[in-house]
């Protein structure tokens, strides 16, 4: 493995340095580091710092919803629990 090769195989973005992606676990360390990344992933990186306050492992809460009320959640798979049919 060369010094700039991704440890899990070939890089998806061959024209960016592995070091631009930050730590292996946690990624980039600052909002400014997002601008070192390829343009098509910068918005997702910025979201982490602008909306998630820089958290690399944000807490989440789950709430079950009846999918029958939200057709966009099940139309593609055509999978719906019988108890969720409206």
N, CA, C and O atoms as a GROMACS GRO file, in nm:
protein
  344
    1UNK      N    1   0.085  -0.116   0.000
    1UNK     CA    2   0.000   0.000   0.000
    1UNK      C    3   0.090   0.123   0.000
    1UNK      O    4   0.183   0.132   0.080
    2UNK      N    5   0.062   0.218  -0.089
    2UNK     CA    6   0.140   0.342  -0.094
    2UNK      C    7   0.091   0.437   0.013
    2UNK      O    8  -0.014   0.414   0.072
    3UNK      N    9   0.163   0.544   0.038
    3UNK     CA   10   0.131   0.637   0.144
    3UNK      C   11  -0.003   0.707   0.128
    3UNK      O   12  -0.060   0.751   0.228
    4UNK      N   13  -0.055   0.719   0.005
    4UNK     CA   14  -0.179   0.794  -0.015
    4UNK      C   15  -0.294   0.704  -0.061
    4UNK      O   16  -0.395   0.753  -0.112
    5UNK      N   17  -0.279   0.574  -0.042
    5UNK     CA   18  -0.382   0.479  -0.083
    5UNK      C   19  -0.480   0.454   0.032
    5UNK      O   20  -0.439   0.444   0.148
    6UNK      N   21  -0.606   0.445  -0.001
    6UNK     CA   22  -0.707   0.419   0.102
    6UNK      C   23  -0.684   0.281   0.163
    6UNK      O   24  -0.653   0.187   0.090
    7UNK      N   25  -0.699   0.266   0.296
    7UNK     CA   26  -0.672   0.138   0.361
    7UNK      C   27  -0.773   0.029   0.327
    7UNK      O   28  -0.744  -0.088   0.348
    8UNK      N   29  -0.889   0.065   0.275
    8UNK     CA   30  -0.992  -0.034   0.244
    8UNK      C   31  -1.010  -0.058   0.095
    8UNK      O   32  -1.114  -0.106   0.051
    9UNK      N   33  -0.909  -0.024   0.017
    9UNK     CA   34  -0.918  -0.044  -0.126
    9UNK      C   35  -0.899   0.087  -0.200
    9UNK      O   36  -0.867   0.189  -0.139
   10UNK      N   37  -0.920   0.084  -0.330
   10UNK     CA   38  -0.896   0.205  -0.409
   10UNK      C   39  -0.992   0.317  -0.369
   10UNK      O   40  -1.109   0.292  -0.338
   11UNK      N   41  -0.942   0.438  -0.371
   11UNK     CA   42  -1.022   0.555  -0.335
   11UNK      C   43  -1.132   0.578  -0.440
   11UNK      O   44  -1.110   0.558  -0.559
   12UNK      N   45  -1.248   0.620  -0.395
   12UNK     CA   46  -1.358   0.653  -0.486
   12UNK      C   47  -1.328   0.781  -0.562
   12UNK      O   48  -1.373   0.799  -0.676
   13UNK      N   49  -1.253   0.870  -0.500
   13UNK     CA   50  -1.216   0.996  -0.562
   13UNK      C   51  -1.064   0.995  -0.578
   13UNK      O   52  -0.992   1.045  -0.492
   14UNK      N   53  -1.018   0.940  -0.688
   14UNK     CA   54  -0.875   0.921  -0.710
   14UNK      C   55  -0.796   1.050  -0.717
   14UNK      O   56  -0.674   1.048  -0.697
   15UNK      N   57  -0.863   1.162  -0.745
   15UNK     CA   58  -0.790   1.287  -0.756
   15UNK      C   59  -0.783   1.364  -0.624
   15UNK      O   60  -0.733   1.476  -0.621
   16UNK      N   61  -0.832   1.305  -0.515
   16UNK     CA   62  -0.820   1.370  -0.384
   16UNK      C   63  -0.729   1.287  -0.295
   16UNK      O   64  -0.727   1.164  -0.303
   17UNK      N   65  -0.654   1.356  -0.212
   17UNK     CA   66  -0.560   1.288  -0.122
   17UNK      C   67  -0.636   1.226  -0.006
   17UNK      O   68  -0.731   1.285   0.044
   18UNK      N   69  -0.595   1.110   0.037
   18UNK     CA   70  -0.656   1.044   0.151
   18UNK      C   71  -0.654   1.135   0.273
   18UNK      O   72  -0.750   1.136   0.351
   19UNK      N   73  -0.548   1.210   0.290
   19UNK     CA   74  -0.536   1.299   0.406
   19UNK      C   75  -0.642   1.409   0.407
   19UNK      O   76  -0.674   1.461   0.513
   20UNK      N   77  -0.697   1.445   0.291
   20UNK     CA   78  -0.801   1.548   0.284
   20UNK      C   79  -0.930   1.504   0.353
   20UNK      O   80  -1.012   1.587   0.391
   21UNK      N   81  -0.948   1.373   0.370
   21UNK     CA   82  -1.072   1.320   0.427
   21UNK      C   83  -1.067   1.315   0.580
   21UNK      O   84  -1.166   1.277   0.643
   22UNK      N   85  -0.956   1.352   0.639
   22UNK     CA   86  -0.946   1.358   0.785
   22UNK      C   87  -0.916   1.222   0.846
   22UNK      O   88  -0.857   1.135   0.783
   23UNK      N   89  -0.958   1.208   0.970
   23UNK     CA   90  -0.932   1.085   1.045
   23UNK      C   91  -1.014   0.969   0.990
   23UNK      O   92  -1.122   0.988   0.936
   24UNK      N   93  -0.961   0.850   1.003
   24UNK     CA   94  -1.031   0.731   0.955
   24UNK      C   95  -1.167   0.717   1.024
   24UNK      O   96  -1.266   0.684   0.959
   25UNK      N   97  -1.173   0.741   1.152
   25UNK     CA   98  -1.298   0.740   1.225
   25UNK      C   99  -1.325   0.883   1.271
   25UNK      O  100  -1.257   0.933   1.361
   26UNK      N  101  -1.420   0.947   1.211
   26UNK     CA  102  -1.453   1.084   1.248
   26UNK      C  103  -1.441   1.182   1.134
   26UNK      O  104  -1.506   1.286   1.135
   27UNK      N  105  -1.359   1.152   1.036
   27UNK     CA  106  -1.348   1.239   0.919
   27UNK      C  107  -1.277   1.370   0.946
   27UNK      O  108  -1.188   1.377   1.030
   28UNK      N  109  -1.319   1.473   0.874
   28UNK     CA  110  -1.255   1.604   0.886
   28UNK      C  111  -1.284   1.664   1.023
   28UNK      O  112  -1.383   1.630   1.087
   29UNK      N  113  -1.196   1.754   1.065
   29UNK     CA  114  -1.208   1.808   1.200
   29UNK      C  115  -1.266   1.948   1.206
   29UNK      O  116  -1.299   1.996   1.315
   30UNK      N  117  -1.281   2.016   1.092
   30UNK     CA  118  -1.334   2.152   1.094
   30UNK      C  119  -1.414   2.179   0.968
   30UNK      O  120  -1.401   2.109   0.867
   31UNK      N  121  -1.496   2.282   0.976
   31UNK     CA  122  -1.578   2.323   0.861
   31UNK      C  123  -1.488   2.360   0.743
   31UNK      O  124  -1.520   2.327   0.629
   32UNK      N  125  -1.377   2.426   0.771
   32UNK     CA  126  -1.284   2.466   0.664
   32UNK      C  127  -1.229   2.345   0.589
   32UNK      O  128  -1.202   2.354   0.470
   33UNK      N  129  -1.212   2.233   0.659
   33UNK     CA  130  -1.161   2.111   0.594
   33UNK      C  131  -1.257   2.059   0.489
   33UNK      O  132  -1.214   1.988   0.397
   34UNK      N  133  -1.386   2.091   0.499
   34UNK     CA  134  -1.484   2.045   0.400
   34UNK      C  135  -1.447   2.091   0.260
   34UNK      O  136  -1.477   2.022   0.162
   35UNK      N  137  -1.383   2.207   0.248
   35UNK     CA  138  -1.351   2.263   0.118
   35UNK      C  139  -1.231   2.196   0.052
   35UNK      O  140  -1.198   2.229  -0.062
   36UNK      N  141  -1.166   2.104   0.121
   36UNK     CA  142  -1.059   2.024   0.062
   36UNK      C  143  -1.117   1.902  -0.011
   36UNK      O  144  -1.049   1.839  -0.092
   37UNK      N  145  -1.242   1.871   0.018
   37UNK     CA  146  -1.308   1.753  -0.038
   37UNK      C  147  -1.361   1.783  -0.179
   37UNK      O  148  -1.377   1.900  -0.215
   38UNK      N  149  -1.389   1.678  -0.257
   38UNK     CA  150  -1.449   1.699  -0.389
   38UNK      C  151  -1.580   1.777  -0.378
   38UNK      O  152  -1.655   1.761  -0.282
   39UNK      N  153  -1.607   1.860  -0.477
   39UNK     CA  154  -1.723   1.948  -0.475
   39UNK      C  155  -1.856   1.881  -0.448
   39UNK      O  156  -1.941   1.938  -0.379
   40UNK      N  157  -1.876   1.760  -0.500
   40UNK     CA  158  -2.007   1.695  -0.486
   40UNK      C  159  -2.032   1.636  -0.348
   40UNK      O  160  -2.141   1.584  -0.323
   41UNK      N  161  -1.935   1.641  -0.257
   41UNK     CA  162  -1.958   1.593  -0.120
   41UNK      C  163  -1.945   1.705  -0.016
   41UNK      O  164  -1.966   1.682   0.103
   42UNK      N  165  -1.909   1.824  -0.061
   42UNK     CA  166  -1.889   1.934   0.032
   42UNK      C  167  -2.016   1.973   0.106
   42UNK      O  168  -2.009   2.003   0.225
   43UNK      N  169  -2.130   1.974   0.040
   43UNK     CA  170  -2.254   2.013   0.107
   43UNK      C  171  -2.288   1.919   0.223
   43UNK      O  172  -2.334   1.965   0.328
   44UNK      N  173  -2.266   1.790   0.206
   44UNK     CA  174  -2.290   1.695   0.314
   44UNK      C  175  -2.196   1.719   0.430
   44UNK      O  176  -2.235   1.709   0.546
   45UNK      N  177  -2.072   1.750   0.399
   45UNK     CA  178  -1.974   1.780   0.503
   45UNK      C  179  -2.013   1.907   0.578
   45UNK      O  180  -2.007   1.912   0.700
   46UNK      N  181  -2.052   2.009   0.504
   46UNK     CA  182  -2.092   2.136   0.566
   46UNK      C  183  -2.215   2.118   0.654
   46UNK      O  184  -2.228   2.183   0.757
   47UNK      N  185  -2.306   2.029   0.613
   47UNK     CA  186  -2.426   2.001   0.694
   47UNK      C  187  -2.384   1.954   0.834
   47UNK      O  188  -2.446   1.992   0.934
   48UNK      N  189  -2.282   1.873   0.839
   48UNK     CA  190  -2.234   1.822   0.969
   48UNK      C  191  -2.196   1.937   1.061
   48UNK      O  192  -2.226   1.934   1.180
   49UNK      N  193  -2.130   2.039   1.009
   49UNK     CA  194  -2.084   2.149   1.092
   49UNK      C  195  -2.191   2.256   1.111
   49UNK      O  196  -2.197   2.318   1.217
   50UNK      N  197  -2.274   2.278   1.010
   50UNK     CA  198  -2.374   2.384   1.019
   50UNK      C  199  -2.500   2.340   1.093
   50UNK      O  200  -2.559   2.419   1.166
   51UNK      N  201  -2.540   2.216   1.076
   51UNK     CA  202  -2.666   2.169   1.136
   51UNK      C  203  -2.646   2.073   1.252
   51UNK      O  204  -2.730   2.067   1.342
   52UNK      N  205  -2.539   1.998   1.252
   52UNK     CA  206  -2.515   1.899   1.357
   52UNK      C  207  -2.408   1.945   1.455
   52UNK      O  208  -2.359   1.866   1.536
   53UNK      N  209  -2.372   2.073   1.448
   53UNK     CA  210  -2.275   2.134   1.539
   53UNK      C  211  -2.142   2.058   1.543
   53UNK      O  212  -2.077   2.052   1.647
   54UNK      N  213  -2.103   2.001   1.429
   54UNK     CA  214  -1.974   1.934   1.418
   54UNK      C  215  -1.969   1.794   1.473
   54UNK      O  216  -1.862   1.732   1.474
   55UNK      N  217  -2.080   1.741   1.520
   55UNK     CA  218  -2.081   1.608   1.579
   55UNK      C  219  -2.049   1.502   1.475
   55UNK      O  220  -2.103   1.505   1.364
   56UNK      N  221  -1.961   1.408   1.509
   56UNK     CA  222  -1.934   1.299   1.416
   56UNK      C  223  -2.016   1.175   1.450
   56UNK      O  224  -2.019   1.081   1.372
   57UNK      N  225  -2.081   1.175   1.565
   57UNK     CA  226  -2.172   1.067   1.604
   57UNK      C  227  -2.293   1.128   1.673
   57UNK      O  228  -2.309   1.116   1.794
   58UNK      N  229  -2.379   1.194   1.594
   58UNK     CA  230  -2.492   1.264   1.658
   58UNK      C  231  -2.591   1.166   1.719
   58UNK      O  232  -2.612   1.056   1.669
   59UNK      N  233  -2.652   1.209   1.828
   59UNK     CA  234  -2.758   1.129   1.890
   59UNK      C  235  -2.883   1.135   1.804
   59UNK      O  236  -2.909   1.236   1.739
   60UNK      N  237  -2.958   1.029   1.803
   60UNK     CA  238  -3.082   1.025   1.725
   60UNK      C  239  -3.194   0.968   1.810
   60UNK      O  240  -3.171   0.893   1.904
   61UNK      N  241  -3.314   1.006   1.775
   61UNK     CA  242  -3.434   0.950   1.837
   61UNK      C  243  -3.519   0.892   1.726
   61UNK      O  244  -3.532   0.952   1.619
   62UNK      N  245  -3.576   0.778   1.751
   62UNK     CA  246  -3.660   0.712   1.652
   62UNK      C  247  -3.804   0.715   1.696
   62UNK      O  248  -3.835   0.706   1.815
   63UNK      N  249  -3.891   0.727   1.600
   63UNK     CA  250  -4.033   0.723   1.628
   63UNK      C  251  -4.098   0.644   1.514
   63UNK      O  252  -4.079   0.675   1.397
   64UNK      N  253  -4.174   0.543   1.550
   64UNK     CA  254  -4.242   0.464   1.448
   64UNK      C  255  -4.356   0.545   1.390
   64UNK      O  256  -4.433   0.608   1.462
   65UNK      N  257  -4.365   0.543   1.258
   65UNK     CA  258  -4.475   0.610   1.189
   65UNK      C  259  -4.553   0.508   1.108
   65UNK      O  260  -4.497   0.408   1.064
   66UNK      N  261  -4.680   0.532   1.090
   66UNK     CA  262  -4.760   0.444   1.005
   66UNK      C  263  -4.729   0.477   0.860
   66UNK      O  264  -4.761   0.586   0.812
   67UNK      N  265  -4.668   0.384   0.792
   67UNK     CA  266  -4.626   0.409   0.654
   67UNK      C  267  -4.745   0.431   0.561
   67UNK      O  268  -4.731   0.494   0.457
   68UNK      N  269  -4.861   0.380   0.598
   68UNK     CA  270  -4.979   0.400   0.514
   68UNK      C  271  -5.013   0.547   0.496
   68UNK      O  272  -5.076   0.585   0.397
   69UNK      N  273  -4.973   0.629   0.591
   69UNK     CA  274  -4.997   0.772   0.582
   69UNK      C  275  -4.894   0.844   0.495
   69UNK      O  276  -4.914   0.959   0.456
   70UNK      N  277  -4.784   0.776   0.466
   70UNK     CA  278  -4.673   0.836   0.391
   70UNK      C  279  -4.639   0.746   0.272
   70UNK      O  280  -4.542   0.670   0.277
   71UNK      N  281  -4.717   0.755   0.165
   71UNK     CA  282  -4.696   0.663   0.052
   71UNK      C  283  -4.555   0.668  -0.006
   71UNK      O  284  -4.506   0.567  -0.057
   72UNK      N  285  -4.489   0.782   0.001
   72UNK     CA  286  -4.354   0.790  -0.054
   72UNK      C  287  -4.256   0.699   0.020
   72UNK      O  288  -4.149   0.669  -0.031
   73UNK      N  289  -4.293   0.654   0.142
   73UNK     CA  290  -4.207   0.564   0.218
   73UNK      C  291  -4.218   0.419   0.172
   73UNK      O  292  -4.126   0.340   0.194
   74UNK      N  293  -4.328   0.382   0.110
   74UNK     CA  294  -4.344   0.240   0.076
   74UNK      C  295  -4.376   0.212  -0.070
   74UNK      O  296  -4.376   0.096  -0.110
   75UNK      N  297  -4.404   0.313  -0.151
   75UNK     CA  298  -4.442   0.287  -0.290
   75UNK      C  299  -4.334   0.215  -0.370
   75UNK      O  300  -4.366   0.128  -0.451
   76UNK      N  301  -4.209   0.249  -0.348
   76UNK     CA  302  -4.101   0.187  -0.426
   76UNK      C  303  -4.086   0.039  -0.394
   76UNK      O  304  -4.058  -0.041  -0.484
   77UNK      N  305  -4.103   0.002  -0.267
   77UNK     CA  306  -4.082  -0.137  -0.230
   77UNK      C  307  -4.211  -0.219  -0.236
   77UNK      O  308  -4.207  -0.342  -0.241
   78UNK      N  309  -4.324  -0.150  -0.237
   78UNK     CA  310  -4.454  -0.216  -0.234
   78UNK      C  311  -4.466  -0.306  -0.111
   78UNK      O  312  -4.531  -0.411  -0.115
   79UNK      N  313  -4.403  -0.263  -0.004
   79UNK     CA  314  -4.404  -0.340   0.120
   79UNK      C  315  -4.469  -0.256   0.229
   79UNK      O  316  -4.422  -0.147   0.260
   80UNK      N  317  -4.576  -0.307   0.287
   80UNK     CA  318  -4.648  -0.233   0.389
   80UNK      C  319  -4.707  -0.332   0.490
   80UNK      O  320  -4.768  -0.432   0.452
   81UNK      N  321  -4.688  -0.304   0.618
   81UNK     CA  322  -4.745  -0.389   0.721
   81UNK      C  323  -4.897  -0.380   0.717
   81UNK      O  324  -4.952  -0.272   0.696
   82UNK      N  325  -4.965  -0.491   0.736
   82UNK     CA  326  -5.111  -0.493   0.733
   82UNK      C  327  -5.170  -0.393   0.833
   82UNK      O  328  -5.272  -0.331   0.805
   83UNK      N  329  -5.106  -0.379   0.948
   83UNK     CA  330  -5.159  -0.288   1.049
   83UNK      C  331  -5.141  -0.140   1.012
   83UNK      O  332  -5.196  -0.053   1.078
   84UNK      N  333  -5.063  -0.114   0.906
   84UNK     CA  334  -5.041   0.024   0.863
   84UNK      C  335  -5.130   0.066   0.747
   84UNK      O  336  -5.126   0.182   0.705
   85UNK      N  337  -5.209  -0.024   0.694
   85UNK     CA  338  -5.296   0.010   0.581
   85UNK      C  339  -5.403   0.106   0.631
   85UNK      O  340  -5.468   0.081   0.732
   86UNK      N  341  -5.420   0.216   0.558
   86UNK     CA  342  -5.521   0.316   0.598
   86UNK      C  343  -5.644   0.304   0.512
   86UNK      O  344  -5.740   0.380   0.531
   0.00000   0.00000   0.00000
